[in-house]
Amino acid sequence: MSKIVFKTEQQIKDIVKNAIKSAYDNGELCSDEAPDFIVEVPADRSHGDYATNAAMVSAKVFRLAPRKIAEIICANMNFSGTYITSAEIAGPGFINFRVSNRFYSDIIDNVISLGEDYGKSEYGEGKRVLVEYVSANPTGPMHIGNARGGAIGDCLASVMSAAGYYVEREFYVNDAGNQIEKFKTSLETRYLQLFDNSIEMPEDAYLGEDIVNHAKAFAEINGDKYVSADSEERRNALCEFALPKNIEGLVKDLRKYRIEYNTWFKESTLHNNGAVNDIIEKLKASGHTYEKDGALWFKTTDFGDEKDRVLI
């Protein structure tokens, strides 16, 4: 919100409060304080630039009809030193205000002087906010749904930054877990098929052309070196070759519509540094886990969840 707009709304509140105090001093009202009231822009600007319900909400306190209260308030108003030029009563007791030409000229001057910073505020008070968005699966290219998430997430981050928050943008790279194992299996099979076309793809493998291209590019560099290698060694080598290329592709695609991140956080770091195991051990020690059907469960129902969740 423009500081001039905020200042004007505050001026109206002060005008009304001072008018009520004057009316009380004159014996026209039985109290010098009104209940909380609002100042807003009317839906129909022909009625005025701003409006308040001060008289409407004060009927019980002042023991008078709202329109009578509005008449008394307006008769005691002083617009000196403000952007307000006039006030008039509408309907059962609403008070409408009109602003001076200086209000608009000052806003235009403010826009010109602040340039791109116009409209920014200190509402967020520098509070730290982490906005994590898109985080597309790195085992393949992005799709249009990811693009939508990028636009929404980046706009949200920009709005919060303009509102005074300290914003960090993060892409969470899911480079661990089942999808990576599936990625490795797909790459491994496509690589081996280059030397033996009788090998069939598993039913749950990734079947995209990008997997084929990765396998061919890997073979152009390494030949059949990994055909006779241990499966785990072969799978890891293929993944270490292809995954960075996929992530690089995500970076390039996002940059096409000006999305940049402060952090590309890899899920694998949580496993490599032992953080995942540490948390699981803490949950076990706290009594919030149990074993059932060969799995370790987290008792999330203790915290309002609809069902417990599998940890391992």
SVG drawing of the C-alpha trace seen along z (x, -y; Angstrom):
<svg xmlns="http://www.w3.org/2000/svg" viewBox="-32 -24 68 86">
<polyline fill="none" stroke="black" stroke-width="0.4" points="0.0,0.0 1.2,-3.5 2.3,-5.4 0.1,-8.3 -2.9,-6.0 -2.1,-4.7 -1.5,-8.3 -4.9,-9.4 -6.8,-6.6 -5.1,-7.5 -6.0,-11.1 -9.7,-10.2 -9.6,-8.1 -8.0,-11.1 -10.6,-13.5 -13.5,-11.4 -12.0,-10.8 -11.2,-14.5 -14.7,-15.4 -16.2,-13.0 -14.0,-14.5 -15.1,-18.1 -18.7,-17.0 -18.3,-15.5 -16.7,-18.7 -19.6,-20.7 -22.1,-18.4 -23.4,-17.0 -22.3,-13.4 -22.3,-11.5 -18.8,-10.0 -15.5,-11.0 -14.7,-7.6 -16.3,-5.6 -16.1,-1.8 -13.6,-0.5 -14.7,-1.6 -13.4,-1.0 -12.3,-3.3 -12.6,-1.9 -13.0,-2.7 -16.6,-2.6 -17.7,-0.1 -19.2,-3.1 -16.6,-5.8 -19.3,-8.4 -20.3,-8.3 -16.8,-9.5 -13.2,-8.4 -13.4,-7.0 -16.2,-6.0 -16.5,-5.1 -19.1,-3.3 -18.1,-5.3 -21.6,-6.6 -23.2,-3.2 -21.2,-1.4 -21.6,-4.1 -25.4,-4.1 -25.3,-2.0 -22.5,-4.1 -24.0,-7.5 -27.6,-6.4 -28.6,-8.2 -29.7,-7.3 -26.6,-6.7 -27.6,-9.5 -27.9,-12.0 -24.4,-10.9 -23.1,-11.4 -24.5,-14.9 -22.8,-15.8 -19.5,-14.3 -19.5,-16.1 -20.4,-19.4 -17.3,-19.1 -14.8,-18.0 -11.6,-19.9 -9.8,-19.0 -6.8,-21.4 -3.5,-19.9 -5.0,-16.7 -5.8,-15.4 -9.6,-15.5 -11.6,-18.4 -15.2,-17.4 -17.5,-14.9 -21.1,-14.1 -23.6,-11.7 -25.2,-8.9 -28.0,-6.5 -28.7,-5.7 -25.4,-7.2 -22.4,-6.4 -19.9,-9.2 -18.2,-9.7 -15.0,-11.7 -13.5,-13.3 -9.8,-13.9 -8.0,-16.9 -6.0,-17.0 -2.9,-17.1 -3.6,-13.5 -3.2,-12.3 -0.3,-14.6 1.6,-13.4 1.0,-9.8 2.3,-10.4 5.4,-12.1 5.9,-9.2 5.6,-6.7 8.2,-8.6 10.6,-9.0 10.5,-5.4 10.5,-3.8 10.6,0.0 10.4,-0.2 7.0,-1.8 4.4,0.5 6.9,2.3 6.2,2.4 7.7,3.4 4.8,5.6 6.9,8.8 9.3,7.1 12.2,9.1 10.9,12.4 12.6,15.3 10.4,17.3 11.5,20.3 9.4,20.8 10.0,24.3 8.4,24.7 8.4,26.8 10.8,29.5 10.1,31.6 11.3,35.2 14.9,35.0 14.6,38.4 13.1,36.7 12.2,33.4 9.7,31.0 6.1,31.0 3.5,28.1 2.3,28.7 5.8,28.0 5.8,24.8 2.6,23.6 4.0,24.4 7.1,22.3 5.0,19.3 2.9,19.5 5.8,20.1 8.0,17.4 5.2,14.8 4.4,15.7 8.1,15.3 8.3,12.0 5.1,10.7 6.4,11.7 9.8,10.1 8.0,6.9 6.0,7.1 9.2,6.9 9.9,10.6 13.4,12.1 12.6,14.7 14.7,17.6 13.7,19.7 14.5,23.4 14.2,26.3 14.1,29.6 15.9,32.2 14.5,35.7 17.7,37.5 17.1,40.4 14.5,43.1 12.4,45.3 12.3,43.0 16.1,42.9 16.3,46.7 13.8,46.9 15.8,44.3 18.9,46.5 17.1,49.6 15.8,47.9 19.2,46.5 20.9,49.8 18.5,51.8 18.7,49.3 22.5,49.4 22.6,53.2 20.1,53.3 22.7,51.4 24.8,54.6 22.0,57.2 18.6,56.3 17.0,59.4 16.9,57.7 13.4,56.5 12.5,53.4 10.9,54.0 7.2,53.2 7.7,50.3 10.7,48.7 10.8,45.2 10.2,45.5 10.9,42.0 13.3,41.2 15.5,39.2 16.5,42.5 17.6,44.0 19.6,40.8 21.4,40.9 22.3,44.6 23.6,43.9 25.7,40.9 27.1,42.9 28.0,45.7 29.7,43.3 32.1,42.3 32.5,45.7 31.8,48.3 31.0,51.7 33.2,51.1 30.3,51.5 28.5,54.4 30.5,56.9 30.7,54.7 28.9,55.3 25.3,54.2 25.5,51.8 28.7,50.2 27.0,50.0 23.8,48.4 25.7,45.9 27.9,44.9 24.9,44.4 23.1,42.3 26.1,40.2 26.3,39.5 22.7,38.8 21.3,37.2 23.4,34.0 22.4,33.6 18.7,33.8 19.2,31.3 21.1,29.0 18.1,29.3 15.7,28.2 17.9,25.2 17.9,24.1 14.2,24.6 13.3,22.6 15.7,19.8 13.7,19.5 11.0,17.8 13.4,16.0 13.1,18.4 16.3,18.5 16.8,20.2 18.9,19.4 19.3,23.1 19.1,26.4 18.8,28.7 19.5,32.4 17.5,34.9 20.5,37.3 22.5,34.9 20.1,35.8 20.9,39.5 24.6,39.0 25.1,36.9 23.0,39.2 20.3,36.7 17.5,39.1 18.8,41.9 19.2,39.4 15.6,38.3 14.3,41.8 16.3,42.8 14.9,39.7 11.4,40.7 12.0,44.2 13.4,43.0 10.4,40.7 8.0,43.6 6.3,42.3 7.1,45.3 6.1,48.9 6.7,52.0 3.9,53.6 3.8,55.8 7.6,55.6 7.6,51.8 8.5,49.0 5.5,46.7 5.3,43.1 2.3,42.6 1.1,39.4 -2.4,40.0 -1.0,38.8 -0.7,35.4 -4.1,35.2 -3.3,37.1 -6.0,39.3 -3.7,42.4 -0.2,43.4 2.6,43.2 5.3,45.6 8.9,44.4 10.7,47.5"/>
</svg>
